[in-house]
Amino acid sequence: MRITRVETFAVPPRWLFCRIETDSGLVGWGEPVIEGRAQTVRTAVGELAEQFLVGADPLRIEDHWQLMTKGSFYRGGPVLSSAVAGLDQALWDIAGKAYAAPAHQLLGGPVRERVRAYCWVGGDEPAAVRDQVTAQVEAGFTAVKMNASGRTDRLPTTAALDAIARRAEAAREALGPEGDFAVDFHGRLTTAGARRALDVLEPYGPLFVEEPVLPEYTHLIGQVTGSTTVPVATGERLFSRTQVLPALQAGVAVIQPDLSHAGGLSEARRIASLAETFDALVAPHCPLGPLALAASLQLAFCTPNFLIQEQSIGIHYHSGAELLDYVLDREVFRFHEGHLLRPTGPGLGVTIDERAVREADGTAADWHNPTWRHPDGSFAEW
């Protein structure tokens, strides 16, 4: 079996899919994308495919991963890692179809039969947070995630800290003692600011706080983990085992590799194993499309130290399309009391609606995240 063609498709709302075709008729799908840099990643996918994949045996997944990540003198970074990630997902999809097994079965088999998932909730005021969390509880979910704040000073004021606490209090009231909420800081605070913010969150028992500091300050994150009993999570902007290692050494409790950014299923599996040696849990980052979620689930079902799965169905910033628009078998992504059941289909376990993907290709304007500024005109973290 040989790879004959690699195609990419930029589809709404902000996703990039890749399709690997073989001379045997087997086809694999993946999702290589950086939100806001889809076209850049698309170019990288084409370069990697032409240099390393077309004409090669698709079942040599590890060899391909090594060549794609190390075959150039300049390596690494989010663009290349994301291009590799989607291609790696597609290769695992082909392998599963070739062996008539889900990818997680090829990675050692399932360790659970369902995975817990959480929903994103918005709302700037406590009442709005309470209403949105209540709606998700009524829909059967037992966990949610929300932003700690909107635009904020990197060293938060007393008023800003009070607002963070009131939002957390509203979430806890809606969830009760059995539910969980996570808080995402998006790296908007300094290390000192994060310590202060976690102090006000601690009474409400969040499941974890995400990215309390920017990834470039991972060498300081130990100051945060050492100052609180709140579990600290990070990893969506870390793309390899070597980048994750300092965070684990600093005492991070939860690692969040993104399977469309961190080298695909191959590298995310190794990141999860590394995290296990530090007694850390894995919660794959996934605000993306159906293939990223399908790959994340394959990891979740074969990973002993898995915690919870992010997913983007109904997320507030999708515009123009939804995750389910591109799949034929929506049952795979149907929730059961806030959980997703183990997929049994081959490969990534999802059937893509190829006609819908081809029709959608190129129909959406390039997505870019908002650019924020502080009242004094200086740059603010989004």
Secondary structure, DSSP 8 states (H G I E B T S, - for coil): --EEEEEEEEETTTEEEEEEEETTS-EEEE----TT-HHHHHHHHHHHIIIIITTS-TT-HHHHHHHHHHSSSS--SHHHHHHHHHHHHHHHHHHHHHTTSBHHHHTT--S-SEEEEEEE---SSHHHHHHHHHHHHHTT-SEEEEES-SS--SS--HHHHHHHHHHHHHHHHHHTTT-EEEEE-TT-S-HHHHHHHHHHHGGG--S-EE-SS-GGGGGGHHHHHTT-SS-EEE-TT--SHHHHHHHHHTT-SEE--BTTTSSHHHHHHHHHHHHHTTT-EE--B--S-HHHHHHHHHHHHT-TTB--EE--TT-TT--S--GGGGBS-GGGG-EETTEEE---SSBTS--B-HHHHHHHTT-S-------EE-TTS-EE--
